[in-house]
């Protein structure tokens, strides 16, 4: 493949092509792969192909404002960095570089529970707000300690991933016998809790083995009260795909929800995130912000999700492509170029601010369940 220069990195996909040649094959499969036959992974991308935008004309779009506010913090872009694990697998500075890039772009960075840099080191370099993502562990003392550190480090919210009572069957990782190797580790957690994630075994994913040992599959909606008791930080629930669960999230006091199918990495055959976004927004009824992830690769994708009611779109794989390709500058580059695409699409759609986006901006007949 022809090496791309910095001037040729015009889209997130350009960063992907560059990163592909720089990342070890098993790590690339870990990043890019989905569950089983990857039907939901593909569905997330196809869902945007069914969207058509409805541009308005003769609107003053001489200035386009992409800024958005969440929990009292204003971000320059409605594109944030979704929580993903082990950034040092693709860059030696790991999440510290991601934080620098996200901060330079004025974007939210949700730090994963299995980050490969300490929460404190990440916070020290960040110039934009950080949130902390959590999984339900059987060791609640470990969760509680992370929450305390997030509070002390100035993190702005907790994001609880609620769609992983067990890890999806990710055939790529199983075939590769994927394990976290070298000096990369989830450094914020007791090594004894993470030990099995480093044990390579043919035909098995070490991460799935770790999840089976350490994740708590008994939790229910009632357990959210425990998280609430640990912190006053806003609580965001990630992994909502139905109106029923959206209503329960409101009932149990969620401060925000994320419409997400975990990037197609959990239940293969689950609905595409975009196809249920309107359903969840309607069920929430304005009670709290709705965030979105799942397949956003360009600015027009983000415009569609924002028009359907998302307050912010979280990007998972694209920031990792940027990180692998160009470190902190690559993370910033992916976020900036996609935000520039969004601003361009907003101008051509006659919507100069995010507040001007609503469902009239998209062709609803292409949305599952739409009129």
Order of alpha helices (4+ residues) and beta strands (2+ residues): alpha-alpha-alpha-beta-beta-beta-alpha-beta-alpha-beta-alpha-beta-alpha-alpha-alpha-alpha-beta-alpha-beta-alpha-beta-alpha-beta-alpha
